[in-house]
Amino acid sequence: MFGPFRISSPLSGGLLWKIPWRLSNPQKRRQRKRLRLVDKVVATVDSALQRQNMELGRNVIRWKEEMPSEQEMRPKDKYTMFDRKEKKYRKGIHKLPKWTRVSQRINPPGF
């Protein structure tokens, strides 16, 4: 198409900012590091409360009982999340908005 309304590459290619279909190795490494940092914070809070002979908060107890640590998680759970709208009910974690701040370690049973 020629003239003033000729097509440009962003217009012909869809979204300008495309999301790759899988995480890169550095993204995976940073995701594991974030998970380990959360584990470290929970352990620090737990040990500090025990040192001061204070009772643990409900949230800390619940986190320790329910949430697996980074080493206990399967790669499938580290890098994907449950999404009921997806074809196989799994979605790459990097496709979620603000995925570096979201912490979902538990998925529904069977998924």
N, CA, C and O of each residue as an XYZ file, in Angstrom:
444
protein
N       0.846     -1.165      0.000
C       0.000      0.000      0.000
C       0.898      1.237      0.000
O       1.797      1.359      0.832
N       0.656      2.127     -0.912
C       1.469      3.323     -1.033
C       0.671      4.551     -0.624
O      -0.549      4.486     -0.479
N       1.340      5.636     -0.445
C       0.657      6.871     -0.138
C       0.724      7.194      1.346
O       1.560      6.649      2.066
N      -0.159      8.085      1.806
C      -0.081      8.536      3.188
C      -0.488      7.474      4.209
O      -0.152      7.602      5.387
N      -1.198      6.434      3.788
C      -1.674      5.417      4.719
C      -0.944      4.095      4.556
O      -1.537      3.027      4.714
N       0.337      4.166      4.240
C       1.069      2.906      4.061
C       1.292      2.239      5.416
O       1.344      2.901      6.453
N       1.415      0.961      5.383
C       1.494      0.152      6.595
C       2.908      0.238      7.176
O       3.891      0.264      6.435
N       2.998      0.281      8.483
C       4.296      0.306      9.154
C       4.481     -1.020      9.885
O       3.527     -1.781     10.049
N       5.711     -1.296     10.325
C       5.968     -2.588     10.969
C       5.197     -2.773     12.276
O       4.707     -3.877     12.511
N       5.057     -1.756     13.153
C       4.238     -1.985     14.344
C       2.778     -2.275     14.006
O       2.124     -3.080     14.670
N       2.278     -1.613     12.972
C       0.885     -1.847     12.611
C       0.689     -3.220     11.985
O      -0.348     -3.853     12.186
N       1.657     -3.675     11.243
C       1.487     -4.966     10.580
C       1.791     -6.138     11.503
O       1.349     -7.255     11.238
N       2.523     -5.911     12.561
C       2.943     -7.021     13.411
C       2.133     -7.212     14.675
O       2.468     -8.082     15.479
N       1.103     -6.452     14.882
C       0.319     -6.596     16.101
C       0.907     -5.741     17.208
O       1.284     -4.590     16.984
N       0.983     -6.303     18.389
C       1.504     -5.548     19.528
C       2.968     -5.189     19.325
O       3.747     -5.971     18.781
N       3.318     -4.014     19.765
C       4.706     -3.597     19.646
C       5.563     -4.311     20.682
O       6.689     -4.713     20.389
N       5.031     -4.472     21.902
C       5.767     -5.150     22.957
C       5.265     -6.578     23.044
O       4.227     -6.846     23.650
N       5.992     -7.475     22.448
C       5.562     -8.870     22.431
C       6.169     -9.617     23.598
O       7.294     -9.332     24.008
N       5.437    -10.561     24.129
C       5.911    -11.375     25.244
C       6.349    -12.716     24.685
O       5.552    -13.389     24.033
N       7.588    -13.128     24.917
C       8.016    -14.434     24.418
C       7.220    -15.554     25.077
O       6.684    -15.373     26.170
N       7.141    -16.698     24.428
C       6.282    -17.770     24.925
C       6.880    -18.533     26.085
O       6.178    -19.308     26.734
N       8.153    -18.336     26.364
C       8.741    -18.978     27.547
C       9.746    -18.047     28.204
O      10.241    -17.099     27.595
N      10.033    -18.347     29.471
C      10.989    -17.551     30.234
C      12.409    -17.827     29.756
O      12.732    -18.951     29.373
N      13.241    -16.820     29.779
C      14.652    -17.018     29.469
C      15.366    -17.523     30.732
O      14.816    -17.459     31.831
N      16.566    -18.014     30.565
C      17.324    -18.519     31.720
C      17.591    -17.442     32.767
O      17.452    -17.730     33.956
N      17.968    -16.213     32.394
C      18.131    -15.183     33.435
C      16.833    -14.855     34.163
O      16.856    -14.570     35.360
N      15.699    -14.891     33.459
C      14.421    -14.646     34.125
C      14.116    -15.751     35.125
O      13.620    -15.484     36.219
N      14.410    -16.982     34.751
C      14.197    -18.104     35.671
C      15.093    -17.977     36.887
O      14.653    -18.228     38.009
N      16.340    -17.591     36.682
C      17.275    -17.429     37.790
C      16.788    -16.343     38.753
O      16.840    -16.523     39.970
N      16.318    -15.220     38.211
C      15.804    -14.149     39.066
C      14.532    -14.572     39.796
O      14.316    -14.175     40.941
N      13.693    -15.368     39.149
C      12.476    -15.859     39.807
C      12.833    -16.762     40.985
O      12.241    -16.644     42.058
N      13.802    -17.668     40.791
C      14.235    -18.535     41.900
C      14.823    -17.702     43.030
O      14.601    -17.998     44.204
N      15.575    -16.659     42.678
C      16.163    -15.790     43.695
C      15.083    -15.070     44.494
O      15.195    -14.945     45.714
N      14.029    -14.593     43.814
C      12.930    -13.939     44.514
C      12.241    -14.906     45.465
O      11.908    -14.533     46.589
N      12.023    -16.140     45.032
C      11.389    -17.137     45.899
C      12.251    -17.411     47.126
O      11.738    -17.523     48.240
N      13.562    -17.518     46.921
C      14.474    -17.760     48.051
C      14.482    -16.576     49.012
O      14.562    -16.767     50.225
N      14.399    -15.348     48.480
C      14.375    -14.174     49.348
C      13.127    -14.152     50.226
O      13.196    -13.778     51.397
N      11.999    -14.549     49.670
C      10.771    -14.618     50.470
C      10.932    -15.662     51.568
O      10.539    -15.430     52.712
N      11.512    -16.820     51.220
C      11.762    -17.863     52.222
C      12.675    -17.339     53.334
O      12.474    -17.630     54.513
N      13.670    -16.569     52.935
C      14.622    -16.028     53.906
C      13.945    -15.035     54.852
O      14.233    -15.024     56.049
N      13.054    -14.207     54.323
C      12.334    -13.238     55.163
C      11.453    -13.966     56.168
O      11.419    -13.591     57.340
N      10.745    -14.993     55.734
C       9.882    -15.754     56.643
C      10.722    -16.418     57.727
O      10.340    -16.417     58.897
N      11.875    -16.989     57.341
C      12.746    -17.624     58.328
C      13.294    -16.600     59.318
O      13.395    -16.896     60.508
N      13.646    -15.417     58.858
C      14.162    -14.367     59.733
C      13.103    -13.911     60.734
O      13.391    -13.768     61.922
N      11.888    -13.686     60.258
C      10.805    -13.282     61.154
C      10.537    -14.382     62.181
O      10.347    -14.099     63.364
N      10.524    -15.616     61.735
C      10.284    -16.750     62.625
C      11.350    -16.844     63.711
O      11.030    -16.990     64.890
N      12.610    -16.759     63.315
C      13.693    -16.880     64.300
C      13.723    -15.685     65.256
O      14.019    -15.852     66.440
N      13.419    -14.480     64.757
C      13.410    -13.295     65.621
C      12.305    -13.392     66.672
O      12.512    -13.041     67.834
N      11.134    -13.867     66.259
C      10.038    -14.007     67.222
C      10.338    -15.097     68.249
O       9.971    -14.965     69.417
N      10.996    -16.164     67.824
C      11.338    -17.227     68.767
C      12.410    -16.775     69.745
O      12.376    -17.145     70.919
N      13.365    -15.977     69.271
C      14.421    -15.480     70.151
C      13.867    -14.582     71.247
O      14.371    -14.583     72.370
N      12.847    -13.827     70.930
C      12.259    -12.914     71.908
C      11.126    -13.572     72.695
O      10.417    -12.899     73.443
N      10.957    -14.866     72.532
C       9.930    -15.641     73.230
C       8.529    -15.081     72.995
O       7.683    -15.089     73.889
N       8.305    -14.600     71.788
C       6.974    -14.121     71.422
C       6.291    -15.214     70.617
O       6.946    -16.023     69.959
N       4.979    -15.227     70.676
C       4.272    -16.244     69.905
C       4.258    -15.844     68.437
O       4.218    -14.661     68.097
N       4.292    -16.858     67.576
C       4.296    -16.609     66.145
C       2.918    -16.123     65.704
O       1.892    -16.558     66.227
N       2.918    -15.233     64.753
C       1.655    -14.744     64.212
C       0.967    -15.825     63.385
O       1.605    -16.766     62.914
N      -0.328    -15.675     63.221
C      -1.089    -16.663     62.442
C      -0.570    -16.760     61.025
O      -0.505    -17.850     60.457
N      -0.199    -15.623     60.446
C       0.254    -15.624     59.060
C       1.563    -16.371     58.895
O       1.744    -17.091     57.913
N       2.476    -16.212     59.836
C       3.773    -16.904     59.747
C       3.566    -18.405     59.913
O       4.162    -19.200     59.186
N       2.731    -18.789     60.858
C       2.465    -20.218     61.069
C       1.801    -20.817     59.834
O       2.175    -21.900     59.383
N       0.830    -20.116     59.299
C       0.132    -20.629     58.113
C       1.077    -20.745     56.922
O       1.025    -21.723     56.177
N       1.946    -19.737     56.744
C       2.904    -19.774     55.632
C       3.824    -20.983     55.770
O       4.071    -21.694     54.796
N       4.330    -21.215     56.976
C       5.265    -22.325     57.177
C       4.597    -23.675     56.978
O       5.233    -24.617     56.507
N       3.310    -23.780     57.335
C       2.602    -25.046     57.178
C       2.205    -25.320     55.735
O       2.341    -26.446     55.256
N       1.717    -24.302     55.042
C       1.108    -24.514     53.731
C       2.063    -24.327     52.559
O       2.008    -25.081     51.588
N       2.924    -23.342     52.642
C       3.729    -22.975     51.484
C       5.014    -23.795     51.414
O       5.732    -23.912     52.407
N       5.302    -24.357     50.255
C       6.577    -25.057     50.093
C       7.709    -24.057     49.921
O       7.496    -22.937     49.455
N       8.899    -24.461     50.296
C      10.055    -23.593     50.058
C      10.460    -23.702     48.589
O       9.935    -24.537     47.851
N      11.381    -22.866     48.181
C      11.798    -22.854     46.773
C      12.389    -24.197     46.366
O      12.164    -24.642     45.241
N      13.134    -24.851     47.241
C      13.746    -26.131     46.907
C      12.691    -27.235     46.779
O      12.879    -28.182     46.016
N      11.589    -27.119     47.514
C      10.555    -28.150     47.481
C       9.613    -28.010     46.286
O       8.895    -28.952     45.949
N       9.613    -26.850     45.650
C       8.696    -26.616     44.537
C       9.178    -27.301     43.268
O      10.377    -27.387     43.006
N       8.224    -27.784     42.489
C       8.556    -28.335     41.177
C       8.779    -27.179     40.201
O       8.207    -26.105     40.386
N       9.593    -27.376     39.177
C       9.787    -26.306     38.187
C       8.467    -25.844     37.563
O       8.300    -24.665     37.249
N       7.547    -26.769     37.390
C       6.241    -26.431     36.831
C       5.543    -25.378     37.688
O       4.886    -24.478     37.165
N       5.690    -25.496     39.013
C       5.049    -24.534     39.907
C       5.835    -23.237     40.041
O       5.257    -22.192     40.342
N       7.149    -23.292     39.820
C       7.959    -22.076     39.932
C       7.709    -21.126     38.775
O       7.690    -19.910     38.962
N       7.518    -21.666     37.588
C       7.502    -20.832     36.397
C       6.137    -20.718     35.726
O       5.996    -19.975     34.755
N       5.125    -21.439     36.221
C       3.791    -21.316     35.651
C       2.777    -21.148     36.778
O       3.059    -21.460     37.935
N       1.608    -20.657     36.426
C       0.534    -20.472     37.396
C      -0.751    -21.074     36.840
O      -0.924    -21.182     35.626
N      -1.628    -21.455     37.722
C      -2.928    -21.978     37.320
C      -3.774    -20.844     36.759
O      -3.849    -19.759     37.336
N      -4.410    -21.114     35.625
C      -5.330    -20.145     35.035
C      -6.462    -20.929     34.385
O      -6.239    -21.657     33.418
N      -7.662    -20.784     34.907
C      -8.762    -21.608     34.423
C      -9.177    -21.269     33.006
O      -9.888    -22.053     32.377
N      -8.751    -20.114     32.478
C      -9.131    -19.735     31.121
C      -8.184    -20.293     30.064
O      -8.499    -20.254     28.874
N      -7.037    -20.809     30.476
C      -6.063    -21.331     29.522
C      -6.446    -22.732     29.070
O      -7.227    -23.422     29.726
N      -5.885    -23.135     27.944
C      -6.232    -24.426     27.359
C      -5.851    -25.595     28.265
O      -6.665    -26.487     28.503
N      -4.626    -25.595     28.767
C      -4.182    -26.673     29.655
C      -4.142    -26.220     31.113
O      -3.472    -26.844     31.935
N      -4.847    -25.153     31.435
C      -4.989    -24.617     32.790
C      -3.680    -24.123     33.395
O      -3.603    -23.952     34.612
N      -2.677    -23.895     32.611
C      -1.403    -23.355     33.079
C      -1.021    -22.187     32.208
O      -1.268    -22.181     31.001
N      -0.408    -21.185     32.842
C       0.017    -19.999     32.115
C       1.407    -19.637     32.590
O       1.690    -19.715     33.785
N       2.280    -19.244     31.681
C       3.613    -18.815     32.062
C       3.526    -17.651     33.025
O       2.744    -16.722     32.823
N       4.327    -17.702     34.068
C       4.242    -16.681     35.123
C       4.569    -15.295     34.572
O       4.087    -14.290     35.094
N       5.384    -15.239     33.523
C       5.783    -13.946     32.971
C       4.669    -13.297     32.147
O       4.809    -12.145     31.738
N       3.587    -13.997     31.899
C       2.478    -13.422     31.143
C       1.493    -12.680     32.036
O       0.556    -12.056     31.538
N       1.693    -12.743     33.337
C       0.823    -12.043     34.276
C       1.326    -10.624     34.500
O       2.534    -10.389     34.492
N       0.411     -9.669     34.701
C       0.880     -8.328     35.041
C       1.499     -8.330     36.434
O       0.992     -8.986     37.344
N       2.561     -7.619     36.591
C       3.276     -7.511     37.874
C       3.713     -8.879     38.392
O       3.603     -9.153     39.587
N       4.202     -9.729     37.511
C       4.532    -11.099     37.914
C       5.716    -11.178     38.859
O       5.903    -12.202     39.516
N       6.520    -10.128     38.948
C       7.636    -10.178     39.897
C       7.171     -9.906     41.318
O       7.921    -10.152     42.263
N       5.946     -9.403     41.493
C       5.438     -9.119     42.827
C       4.430    -10.164     43.298
O       4.114    -10.220     44.487
N       3.926    -10.985     42.393
C       2.899    -11.967     42.730
C       3.577    -13.224     43.276
O       4.561    -13.701     42.712
N       3.051    -13.744     44.359
C       3.604    -14.970     44.929
C       2.502    -16.002     45.036
O       1.682    -15.950     45.953
N       2.479    -16.935     44.104
C       1.531    -18.043     44.180
C       2.341    -19.325     44.161
O       2.917    -19.686     43.135
N       2.386    -19.997     45.265
C       3.166    -21.229     45.347
C       2.297    -22.462     45.356
O       2.784    -23.569     45.126
N       1.020    -22.286     45.618
C       0.116    -23.428     45.690
C      -0.905    -23.312     44.573
O      -1.489    -22.250     44.357
N      -1.112    -24.413     43.865
C      -2.109    -24.463     42.819
C      -3.183    -25.471     43.206
O      -2.961    -26.278     44.108
N      -4.335    -25.446     42.552
C      -5.372    -26.410     42.891
C      -4.879    -27.844     42.732
O      -4.023    -28.104     41.886
N      -5.396    -28.778     43.524
C      -4.944    -30.171     43.409
C      -5.166    -30.723     41.999
O      -6.226    -30.525     41.405
N      -4.180    -31.401     41.487
C      -4.281    -31.994     40.164
C      -3.791    -31.118     39.040
O      -3.714    -31.570     37.898
N      -3.455    -29.871     39.332
C      -2.987    -28.970     38.294
C      -1.593    -28.522     38.597
O      -1.013    -27.749     37.834
